[in-house]
């Protein structure tokens, strides 16, 4: 009586963006978020931050390095545009440089 339609499976990946690029963006974004939280906590406590902020900066450093490695892998992929791949690498490099500036200061 009623004809059942088969639904097409929906995939969350797209050929327009490489999956390594998305991972690199997420890691770089998390690193920048951790650094922003560290700056806000430092301003709020007048420089007397707890030890967890140092751990957050160390994890931001690790996230930015690993994100840059994923960005390098995405440059070798055929999927996605070159602009998004370069932008994800720049986000990770920016996070790395900010952490290095914090460590030097």
N, C-alpha and C positions, 0 to 999 in steps of 0.2 A: 504494500500500500504506500508507505512512505519510503522514499529512496534515501538511504543514508549516504551522505557525502563524506568522503575521506578528507580529513584535514591534512594539509601539507605540513610537514614538520618545520618549525621555526628555529632557525639557527641564530645564535647571538653573535656570531662572527661574520665579518664582511670582508670581501676581497679588497675593499678600498683602504683598509687600515690593517697593518700587520699586527699580530697578537703581541709580538715582542715590543712594539711601539706602545701599545696600551699598558703593558706591564711597566715599561720604563716611565711613562707619564705618571702612573699611580705611585711608583716608588719615589720619583722626584717630587711629586706633590706632597707626599707624606713627609719627606725630608724637610721641605719648606714649611710645612705646617708645624713640625716639631721645633724648628728654629724660631718661628713666630711665637709659639707658646713660651719658649725660653726667653725671648726678648721681653714679652709681656710680664712674665714672672720676675725677671730681673728688675724691670722698672717698678713693678708693684712692691717689691721687697727691698728696694734701694740697694741692690747688689748683693744681698745676703740670701742667695737662693739655696734651696735644699739640694742634696746630692742627686736626687732623681733627675734634676735638670741636666746635670752632666751626663747621665746615662741617656737622656733623650738626645743630647747633642752627639754622643757617640753612635747611637742608633741612626741618627740622621746622616752621619758620615758614612756608615755602612750601607744605608739605603741608597744614598746618592752614588756610591761606587758600583754597587750591584745594578742599579738602574742604568748607569752608563754602560755597563757590560751588555745589558739587554738592548740598549740603543745601538751598540755596535753590531750585535747580532741582527737587529732589524734592518740595518743598512745593507746587509747581504741578502735579505729577503726580496723576492720579486713583488710581493704584495704591497700595496699602499704607495702613497706619494712620498717623494723625497723631502718635501717641506715638513711633514709631520714627524718624520724620522729625525731630521736635524733639530727640530724644536724639542723633541723629547730628550735628545742628547744635551741641548743647551740648558734645559731645566735641571738636569742632573748635575751638570758642571756648575751651574749657579749655586745649587745647594752645597756642593763640595767646597766651593770658594768661600761661601759664607761661614761654614763651619771652620775652615782654616783661619779665617779672619778672627773668629771668636777664640780660637785656641791661641793665636798669636797675642791677642789683647789680654 
